[in-house]
């Protein structure tokens, strides 16, 4: 399940490590409010694809 920070982390501009619950919510004792939106799956997927593209491009550059 991919989740995106919605309440506490976003309001405080904290990074979310996408764990269940995230590290920031665990530290701040706001685990009950560690809620994620379905739209985050799309964002994470695009981020993952971008990282893979960068890795493949660098491998290709090494072969050239």
C-alpha positions in Angstrom: 0.0 0.0 0.0 1.6 3.3 -1.1 0.6 6.3 0.9 1.3 10.0 0.8 1.5 12.2 3.9 -1.7 14.1 4.3 -2.1 15.7 7.7 0.6 16.3 10.2 3.7 15.8 8.0 2.4 17.9 5.2 1.4 20.7 7.5 4.8 20.7 9.2 6.6 20.2 5.9 8.3 17.0 7.2 9.6 14.3 4.9 7.7 11.1 4.8 9.6 7.8 4.6 6.4 6.0 3.4 6.4 3.4 6.2 3.3 2.4 8.0 3.3 4.6 10.1 6.0 6.9 8.8 9.0 7.8 11.0 7.9 11.4 11.4 4.5 10.5 12.8 6.1 7.8 15.1 8.5 10.4 16.5 5.8 13.0 17.0 3.3 10.4 18.4 0.7 11.2 15.7 0.5 7.6 14.4 -3.3 7.8 14.4 -3.2 10.7 12.0 -0.7 9.1 9.6 -3.1 9.0 6.6 -2.2 8.6 3.0 -4.1 9.4 -0.2 -4.6 7.2 -3.3 -3.2 9.9 -5.5 0.2 9.3 -3.9 0.5 6.0 -5.6 0.7 7.8 -8.9 3.3 10.3 -7.7 5.5 7.5 -6.2 5.2 5.5 -9.4 6.3 8.5 -11.5 9.2 9.1 -9.1 10.2 5.4 -9.3 10.1 5.5 -13.1 12.1 8.7 -13.2 14.8 7.1 -11.0 14.9 4.0 -13.2 15.2 6.1 -16.3 18.1 8.0 -14.8 19.9 4.8 -13.9 19.4 3.3 -17.4 20.6 6.5 -19.1 23.8 6.5 -17.0 24.4 2.8 -17.8 23.9 3.6 -21.5 26.3 6.5 -21.3 29.0 4.3 -19.8 28.6 1.8 -22.7 29.1 4.6 -25.3 
